[in-house]
Amino acid sequence: MNKQINEVTGLCVKCKLCLEECEFLKGIFKNPEELVERFRIGDFKEEPRVPYSCNLCDLCESVCPSELNLGDIFLELRQQMVEEGLGPLPAHKRFVERDQEWVLSDSFSLSLADPSANGCPRVFFPGCNLAGYSPSLVLKTYDYLRKKLPGTGIILGCCGAPTRELGEETEFQKIMKNIESEMEKLGASELIVACPYCFYTFEKYGPWFQVKSLYELMEEIGLPKVAKNHDYIFSLHDPCRTRWNEKMQDSVRVLISKMGYQIEEMKYSRELTRCCGAGGQMYFADFSLGKRITKHRGEEASHDILTYCASCRETLSREKPAIHVLDLIFNPNWESDRLKPSNNASTRKENQAKVRGTIQERYARP
């Protein structure tokens, strides 16, 4: 921690851009010097909510002339608080940890090879958020992948990002080891990932296997036939975990163009994109701050919001009609479904259980 604090002290050019651009930072600190001093004296142990109120979205690094990432320090503070028994917060234990326990249990987790093929060189990993949002999108995407790439297996589960965001590094490593073990059992070496957050987590912290973005892959192997609507314009929201992933951002835009839809780039997009408000498990630390960030992001969109993160879709739908890019491909009722409110926790679990039950019924070998 001292090394990171000294780095901030030595490299900060006192421009205050991080405070100006971040809703969280500017609401708590007057200048970077105050921020560093509070880190140094361990003040956050007296205010445990503060380290857990960061989105961990990397925006500070994107706007900083010295490319300092204050979120890394907040994450390390969370890890330190967990070690000392001060974290995570009660709301995280009540909601996030229970959700993690559910998606990592046999209620949702499952690993299967493609029953129609002898080998399993690759695996589709839809992630827990996409399954909680729309079972149909998971099932149709998997059918599409099996048709295009026979031998594609599937792993249902969570990448462990929420656990890591809480500062529970030991538990996070266990989740990673389990996924690695399931890949080895299936004999797979490539993981096809639908969720940008999962992709970021696997690519940065994951084991030996190759990680492939579903959207880059779809650009390569071709889209199924879809109805085109050249008159429909969306405001495209880039998930914050794609901030440094230009290839994924480009591939999504190519897919949208091939389907005949138009997009309007939001003022803050690509490397300057704003978080939807759900990042870093912020809502459970400071609900009013998370709600304010979501509201601001919704107000930046001139049209209905299109995104490629299920969590972003669910969060932003509280402020504006929103849809997932996979809806445009696999959901013929997307125009009406874009008006649907976000699913509550109970519905998410029902959807996740439905995905597991359907996958097992259709594809488990006798």
Salt bridges, closest charged atoms under 4 A:
GLU21 OE1 - ARG274 NH2 2.19
GLU23 OE1 - LYS26 NZ 3.60
GLU23 OE2 - ARG292 NE 3.09
GLU23 OE1 - HIS296 ND1 3.59
GLU33 OE2 - LYS14 NZ 3.83
GLU37 OE1 - ARG40 NE 3.93
ASP43 OD2 - ARG38 NE 2.92
GLU47 OE2 - ARG38 NH2 2.54
ASP58 OD2 - ARG241 NH1 3.20
GLU84 OE1 - LYS45 NZ 3.19
ASP114 OD1 - ARG146 NH2 3.03
ASP143 OD2 - ARG362 NH1 3.64
GLU169 OE1 - ARG164 NE 3.57
GLU171 OE2 - LYS174 NZ 3.26
GLU182 OE2 - LYS185 NZ 3.43
GLU190 OE1 - ARG122 NE 4.00
GLU220 OE2 - LYS212 NZ 2.74
ASP238 OD2 - ARG253 NH2 2.79
ASP250 OD1 - ARG270 NH1 2.88
GLU264 OE2 - HIS303 NE2 3.61
GLU265 OE2 - ARG253 NE 2.73
ASP286 OD2 - ARG49 NH1 2.76
GLU299 OE2 - LYS295 NZ 2.39
GLU300 OE1 - ARG297 NH1 2.59
ASP304 OD2 - ARG338 NE 2.41
GLU314 OE1 - ARG313 NH1 2.59
ASP337 OD1 - LYS340 NZ 3.49
